[in-house]
Amino acid sequence: MDENIWIIELESALLENDCGQTDILNICKGREIPEQIRPEVWLCCLNVRNKEDSMKSFDEVFDLPYQSRLRTDIQASVEKLGNDDDWELMAVMSDLESICTFYCKRKGVEYDSSWIDLLLPLLSLKVTRAETYNLFESIRDSYIPKNAKEAFPLLRLLLQYHDPELLSFLDSKRITPELYASHWFNTLFGATCTLPVVLSLWDVYFQHNDPFLIFFMSLIMLINGRDNIMAMQSEEKTIIVDYLKNMASALEQEDVQDFMQLAQYYSLKTPSTFKTETFQTFFGLASKTSQAAGQKIGISEALCLPVSVNELVEVSSIERTHPDACKFFLVDCRSADEYNNGHLSNAFHLDYNLMLADPAAFQTAVNGLLRSQKQAIELHASGEHLCFVSDNDAYVFMVISSFLQKNTKYISVLSGGFQAIHDYFGDHMLDCLEEHNMAKCSVCVKKRENGTNSDKDTSVTSESSAKLTKSTSHDLFGKISSVMKSKSAEVKGKIIEYIVNPVQTPSTPLTERHVYPNERNGKRYRNVPPVFSIDDTDDGEMSSPVFQEEDESHETLNLPNFLKDSSIVRSFTCQEVHMNGFMYDTVLAFTDNHIIILRELGQDNLAKIVAKRSLSSIVKITAKKRHQNLITFKYGVPEGENLIITDMDRFLIPNANEATKAISKLILKQM
């Protein structure tokens, strides 16, 4: 009894005149509707429950140019029903012909044979002809994509996003979605599934009131059958297409709930920008559709799914709408100069120049990106969905193509590039962008040249910044500022900065050079005097490659007991910032000769030694101008007037001034 109480609640709700789709979804929660109340539920969900009889204006004149073809199609379809009652068959055929004819005249469109497959499930409800027509018209207007030229490429992009390997196979066979998915879209699977399955599918579909769900139902149909599809490597194209067309016929009624839940799950796991950008084209009113059809939405030419800056910022907020919703890992593909003049703090820098100038270095950078992404996912600091951003479409598409060729999942691109981010934050960009340099930022320069930037100072004082945060705590500015500035304190391992420039180019002369892995050895800088300085400027040297090796022994010890050892002269509690950007609770312990890096394990006062450095190997200590507690230790050797940097460590140290003074004294003492 308890498990069916929702049916009683549903029946009670249907007695109310204002019962609507949202009420039904809240009660049914995507369950199949009992047959006796299905008609009322569908009328409510499709918002035609109290609609007047549209067909009362029908003149009952059947004079369409293609009336004979329409009548023949109806007769052939109805005969397949296998009903021996001639009178009932005639009544069904009469209703079908009247509804199709009236719809053609009312909408000014030509008859399509797929309409019959939409109407037959509606006729099984046994409602009045007027209600059948209203249901049919609502489904046609609200759920059937109107622009197939763009709809099929969109399905292809969705398949590429979630299963690029399967798409690659279909592409190799020259099999495009319009060859197999036309009936799926035009009949909502009514032409391929059995009647009980169709009714169950539509029960869930109409409850959720999301017309885009048909794209994900089609996607799941393909993904569920991927093993059989991939096994048809040696088959002819026509055989594969026939198999794809008829895949839905194997769907059983007991599978519908799981099937629809998967479709909704994949919808949540997909960037939603395409929905807002294409809704009017696919599901808008006729008058607006014709207008929208003339606008270039670019789906058919798109290399991958687009993501708007609004969506990018929204999913970066602390309050997430759904735990399964997609979470982005932002990849900034601009040049090193552009990146260093302003970027989002959680963006991994992947310089597109490397792809042409040094393919091997580019691959090294890509491997670093994938490792950083993996760690970010493990620490819940970022997601598996790669979103690429650049200031040049040609270059970013070149980078994206290299990922797609390797069948990498979840690839998207930021619509409008970095300028969209820049414009989104407007005067508040200093509060939301890292290292923003108005004098050198290409977007700022372009605006000044075009006379679109005011002369006012856009700097935000601490007082105004606090005021901004307070006044916008519930909007996206507040969310992104909170995420980019404070989330590292709330979520362990939040990325605060990524590798800037994986490999330096020979054309850029530097006074510091970072060695490559094959140049390193364990005794490189033994007995070499340090070239020591404390630099209170921005740590621009971080743009070069760093390969940090931790002590492989990872000795585990009791931290309080270790710090009591007589050889430990000073210790500082801090957070280590790895070169992939993640933060770890750390203690720096100093002896007369070494710096020991201990990572806290978070239980029973245990810690492990992850690195032990010689004080004589420290050649430079730097602090960022804007983050003076963020201290970088650089290790290496002098070579003439230059420094060869062999390694570096980075720490976020509270009261860093005290720590650096103490370390300086130890280094000077050793010298």
Secondary structure, DSSP 8 states (H G I E B T S, - for coil): -GGGHHHHHHHHHHTSTT--HHHHHHHHTT----GGGHHHHHHHHTT-TT---GGGG-------TTHHHHHHHHHHHHHTT----HHHHHHHHHHHHHHHHHHHHHHT----THHHHHHHHHHTT---HHHHHHHHHHHHHHTS-S-HHHHHHHHHHHHHHH-HHHHHHHHHTT--GGGTSHHHHHHTTTTTS-HHHHHHHHHHHHHHT-TTHHHHHHHHHHHHTHHHHHTTTTS-HHHHHHHHHTGGGG--GGGHHHHHHHHHHHHHTS--HHHHHHHHHHHS-HHHHHHHHTS---TTT-SSEEE-HHHHHHTTSSS-S-TTS--EEEEE-S-HHHHHT-B-TT-EE--THHHHH-HHHHHHHHHHHHHHHHHHHHTTSS-SEEEEE-S-HHHHHHHHHHHHTTT-SSEEEETTHHHHHHHHHGGGHHHHSBS--TTT-HHHHHHHHTT-S-SS-----HHHHHHHHHHTTTSHHHHHHHHHHHHHHHSTT------S-SS--TTS--SEEE--GGG--TTTTTT------EE-S--GGGGS-------TT--EEEHHHHHTSTT--EEEEEEEE-TTS-EEEEEEEE-SSEEEEEEE-SSTTEEEEEEEEEGGGEEEEEE-SS-TTEEEEEEEEEETTEEEEEEEEEEE-TTHHHHHHHHHHHHHHH-
